[in-house]
Amino acid sequence: VVGVALETMKQIEAHMLMRHYEGFLKK
């Protein structure tokens, strides 16, 4: 269960980073 949670957190973190970079590039 912990492994799955870690994987999910990594995916969410990566998704947030992608959105952050997109907003940064649009500026």
Residue pairs with C-beta under 8 A, 6 or more apart in sequence:
none
